[in-house]
Amino acid sequence: MNIVPLANDASLNDIAARVYALKPKDPRLAEASKALAASNPHLVGDLSKLPTGTPIVVPALAGVDTMPGKQIDPKRDAVMAILGKLGQSVQQASAAQLTGAATADTSKITPQRAVAIDTLHTDIAAFIKLHG
């Protein structure tokens, strides 16, 4: 079972065609739409009232493959959120280091420490940009 975000889909058939890579006249489309409706009670009614990105559970269907393209990975999203927080913390530590607010003992502020914090911040930002 996969989870994908709601796109600009007008109907369950549109979602089914997109996530299962089915053509509009494919006889399996009706079965796929029913399976989506059964797995996603929030998809009943006017889909335009749901925000783009709403998670959709895509159940496995015999003889039908799902599109692996734009799946939601909750574990990956959690890791990226943690890295984002870490990046913010490093940025705050870097700013505090540069202003001397990190510690009352200014003898602990060294150029090497400032460079290390800056490098860590840059590396985290690059990782998030690449994988986020």
Secondary structure, 3 states (H helix, E strand, C coil): CEEEECCCCCCHHHHHHHHHCCCCCCCHHHHHHHHHHHHCHHHCCCHHHCCCCCEEEECCECCECCCCCCCCCHHHHHHHHHHHHHHHHHHHHHHHHHHCCCCCCHHHCCHHHHHHHHHHHHHHHHHHHHHC
